[in-house]
Amino acid sequence: MNILVCDDDKAIVDAIGIYLENEGYRIFKAFNGLEALEILDNQEIHLVIMDIMMPEMDGITATLKIREDKNIPLIMLSAKSEDADKVFGLNVGADDYITKPFNPLELIARVKSQLRRYTVLGGMESNNHVYKTGSLIVDDESKRVTVDGEEVHLTPVQYKILRLLTANAGRVFSIEEIYEKVWNETAFSPENTVAVHIRKIREKIEINPKEPRYLKVVWGIGYKVEKL
């Protein structure tokens, strides 16, 4: 597996590189967003670790560029720990968020978790299930989502949330259930993380996200995909 690490602090890039190389990953290094995009254009990258504050092109701008045509997992790395910054990072397309200083074991665990989901969603495990409600179709063999015949492009995390809810249309999942099934780890205050991804999914599958036809909130309980 190839991992791109992008941070303007060379010491941090080198340290992350050592941790991940010890786990058997091949590391590509960049020190600003422009360098990261160039590597992504020329190499097969399976996961990106992206700092926010960098010269020439910051991590937010680079992430937006990446999400124009790539759905690979992206972990955002920043010294900022406020919830608003985490939510903003998730809003622009990050799948996970780690604050500096970080625990190397936590970083490795999150990388492995994201890559595990990516390889599964990318077709390393195949099945023939097609989940349908109304004109929303989730084809879990081709990993395609369509609404009214138009393909919808989701990030790996967004896809897994929608697949979970659509495969169980009509069933209400609590925020904790969604987090634990999608992230494969115990939920600790997951409300913001799940809510951000739900909002992004709605923006992509609903005609009017404020009056959703498919992905609905059940106040005080959680979320469900309507069975139509």
Secondary structure as a PSIPRED ss2 file (coil, helix, strand):
# PSIPRED VFORMAT (PSIPRED V4.0)

   1 M C   1.000  0.000  0.000
   2 N E   0.000  0.000  1.000
   3 I E   0.000  0.000  1.000
   4 L E   0.000  0.000  1.000
   5 V E   0.000  0.000  1.000
   6 C E   0.000  0.000  1.000
   7 D C   1.000  0.000  0.000
   8 D C   1.000  0.000  0.000
   9 D C   1.000  0.000  0.000
  10 K H   0.000  1.000  0.000
  11 A H   0.000  1.000  0.000
  12 I H   0.000  1.000  0.000
  13 V H   0.000  1.000  0.000
  14 D H   0.000  1.000  0.000
  15 A H   0.000  1.000  0.000
  16 I H   0.000  1.000  0.000
  17 G H   0.000  1.000  0.000
  18 I H   0.000  1.000  0.000
  19 Y H   0.000  1.000  0.000
  20 L H   0.000  1.000  0.000
  21 E H   0.000  1.000  0.000
  22 N C   1.000  0.000  0.000
  23 E C   1.000  0.000  0.000
  24 G C   1.000  0.000  0.000
  25 Y C   1.000  0.000  0.000
  26 R E   0.000  0.000  1.000
  27 I E   0.000  0.000  1.000
  28 F E   0.000  0.000  1.000
  29 K E   0.000  0.000  1.000
  30 A E   0.000  0.000  1.000
  31 F C   1.000  0.000  0.000
  32 N C   1.000  0.000  0.000
  33 G H   0.000  1.000  0.000
  34 L H   0.000  1.000  0.000
  35 E H   0.000  1.000  0.000
  36 A H   0.000  1.000  0.000
  37 L H   0.000  1.000  0.000
  38 E H   0.000  1.000  0.000
  39 I H   0.000  1.000  0.000
  40 L H   0.000  1.000  0.000
  41 D H   0.000  1.000  0.000
  42 N H   0.000  1.000  0.000
  43 Q C   1.000  0.000  0.000
  44 E C   1.000  0.000  0.000
  45 I C   1.000  0.000  0.000
  46 H C   1.000  0.000  0.000
  47 L E   0.000  0.000  1.000
  48 V E   0.000  0.000  1.000
  49 I E   0.000  0.000  1.000
  50 M E   0.000  0.000  1.000
  51 D E   0.000  0.000  1.000
  52 I C   1.000  0.000  0.000
  53 M C   1.000  0.000  0.000
  54 M C   1.000  0.000  0.000
  55 P C   1.000  0.000  0.000
  56 E C   1.000  0.000  0.000
  57 M C   1.000  0.000  0.000
  58 D C   1.000  0.000  0.000
  59 G H   0.000  1.000  0.000
  60 I H   0.000  1.000  0.000
  61 T H   0.000  1.000  0.000
  62 A H   0.000  1.000  0.000
  63 T H   0.000  1.000  0.000
  64 L H   0.000  1.000  0.000
  65 K H   0.000  1.000  0.000
  66 I H   0.000  1.000  0.000
  67 R C   1.000  0.000  0.000
  68 E C   1.000  0.000  0.000
  69 D C   1.000  0.000  0.000
  70 K C   1.000  0.000  0.000
  71 N C   1.000  0.000  0.000
  72 I C   1.000  0.000  0.000
  73 P C   1.000  0.000  0.000
  74 L E   0.000  0.000  1.000
  75 I E   0.000  0.000  1.000
  76 M E   0.000  0.000  1.000
  77 L E   0.000  0.000  1.000
  78 S E   0.000  0.000  1.000
  79 A C   1.000  0.000  0.000
  80 K C   1.000  0.000  0.000
  81 S C   1.000  0.000  0.000
  82 E C   1.000  0.000  0.000
  83 D H   0.000  1.000  0.000
  84 A H   0.000  1.000  0.000
  85 D H   0.000  1.000  0.000
  86 K H   0.000  1.000  0.000
  87 V H   0.000  1.000  0.000
  88 F H   0.000  1.000  0.000
  89 G H   0.000  1.000  0.000
  90 L H   0.000  1.000  0.000
  91 N H   0.000  1.000  0.000
  92 V C   1.000  0.000  0.000
  93 G C   1.000  0.000  0.000
  94 A C   1.000  0.000  0.000
  95 D C   1.000  0.000  0.000
  96 D E   0.000  0.000  1.000
  97 Y E   0.000  0.000  1.000
  98 I E   0.000  0.000  1.000
  99 T E   0.000  0.000  1.000
 100 K C   1.000  0.000  0.000
 101 P C   1.000  0.000  0.000
 102 F C   1.000  0.000  0.000
 103 N C   1.000  0.000  0.000
 104 P H   0.000  1.000  0.000
 105 L H   0.000  1.000  0.000
 106 E H   0.000  1.000  0.000
 107 L H   0.000  1.000  0.000
 108 I H   0.000  1.000  0.000
 109 A H   0.000  1.000  0.000
 110 R H   0.000  1.000  0.000
 111 V H   0.000  1.000  0.000
 112 K H   0.000  1.000  0.000
 113 S H   0.000  1.000  0.000
 114 Q H   0.000  1.000  0.000
 115 L H   0.000  1.000  0.000
 116 R H   0.000  1.000  0.000
 117 R H   0.000  1.000  0.000
 118 Y H   0.000  1.000  0.000
 119 T H   0.000  1.000  0.000
 120 V H   0.000  1.000  0.000
 121 L H   0.000  1.000  0.000
 122 G H   0.000  1.000  0.000
 123 G H   0.000  1.000  0.000
 124 M H   0.000  1.000  0.000
 125 E C   1.000  0.000  0.000
 126 S C   1.000  0.000  0.000
 127 N C   1.000  0.000  0.000
 128 N C   1.000  0.000  0.000
 129 H C   1.000  0.000  0.000
 130 V E   0.000  0.000  1.000
 131 Y E   0.000  0.000  1.000
 132 K E   0.000  0.000  1.000
 133 T E   0.000  0.000  1.000
 134 G C   1.000  0.000  0.000
 135 S C   1.000  0.000  0.000
 136 L E   0.000  0.000  1.000
 137 I E   0.000  0.000  1.000
 138 V E   0.000  0.000  1.000
 139 D E   0.000  0.000  1.000
 140 D C   1.000  0.000  0.000
 141 E C   1.000  0.000  0.000
 142 S C   1.000  0.000  0.000
 143 K C   1.000  0.000  0.000
 144 R E   0.000  0.000  1.000
 145 V E   0.000  0.000  1.000
 146 T E   0.000  0.000  1.000
 147 V E   0.000  0.000  1.000
 148 D C   1.000  0.000  0.000
 149 G C   1.000  0.000  0.000
 150 E E   0.000  0.000  1.000
 151 E E   0.000  0.000  1.000
 152 V E   0.000  0.000  1.000
 153 H C   1.000  0.000  0.000
 154 L C   1.000  0.000  0.000
 155 T C   1.000  0.000  0.000
 156 P H   0.000  1.000  0.000
 157 V H   0.000  1.000  0.000
 158 Q H   0.000  1.000  0.000
 159 Y H   0.000  1.000  0.000
 160 K H   0.000  1.000  0.000
 161 I H   0.000  1.000  0.000
 162 L H   0.000  1.000  0.000
 163 R H   0.000  1.000  0.000
 164 L H   0.000  1.000  0.000
 165 L H   0.000  1.000  0.000
 166 T H   0.000  1.000  0.000
 167 A H   0.000  1.000  0.000
 168 N C   1.000  0.000  0.000
 169 A C   1.000  0.000  0.000
 170 G C   1.000  0.000  0.000
 171 R C   1.000  0.000  0.000
 172 V C   1.000  0.000  0.000
 173 F E   0.000  0.000  1.000
 174 S E   0.000  0.000  1.000
 175 I H   0.000  1.000  0.000
 176 E H   0.000  1.000  0.000
 177 E H   0.000  1.000  0.000
 178 I H   0.000  1.000  0.000
 179 Y H   0.000  1.000  0.000
 180 E H   0.000  1.000  0.000
 181 K H   0.000  1.000  0.000
 182 V H   0.000  1.000  0.000
 183 W H   0.000  1.000  0.000
 184 N C   1.000  0.000  0.000
 185 E C   1.000  0.000  0.000
 186 T C   1.000  0.000  0.000
 187 A C   1.000  0.000  0.000
 188 F C   1.000  0.000  0.000
 189 S C   1.000  0.000  0.000
 190 P C   1.000  0.000  0.000
 191 E H   0.000  1.000  0.000
 192 N H   0.000  1.000  0.000
 193 T H   0.000  1.000  0.000
 194 V H   0.000  1.000  0.000
 195 A H   0.000  1.000  0.000
 196 V H   0.000  1.000  0.000
 197 H H   0.000  1.000  0.000
 198 I H   0.000  1.000  0.000
 199 R H   0.000  1.000  0.000
 200 K H   0.000  1.000  0.000
 201 I H   0.000  1.000  0.000
 202 R H   0.000  1.000  0.000
 203 E H   0.000  1.000  0.000
 204 K H   0.000  1.000  0.000
 205 I H   0.000  1.000  0.000
 206 E C   1.000  0.000  0.000
 207 I C   1.000  0.000  0.000
 208 N C   1.000  0.000  0.000
 209 P C   1.000  0.000  0.000
 210 K C   1.000  0.000  0.000
 211 E C   1.000  0.000  0.000
 212 P C   1.000  0.000  0.000
 213 R C   1.000  0.000  0.000
 214 Y C   1.000  0.000  0.000
 215 L E   0.000  0.000  1.000
 216 K E   0.000  0.000  1.000
 217 V E   0.000  0.000  1.000
 218 V E   0.000  0.000  1.000
 219 W C   1.000  0.000  0.000
 220 G C   1.000  0.000  0.000
 221 I C   1.000  0.000  0.000
 222 G E   0.000  0.000  1.000
 223 Y E   0.000  0.000  1.000
 224 K E   0.000  0.000  1.000
 225 V E   0.000  0.000  1.000
 226 E C   1.000  0.000  0.000
 227 K C   1.000  0.000  0.000
 228 L C   1.000  0.000  0.000
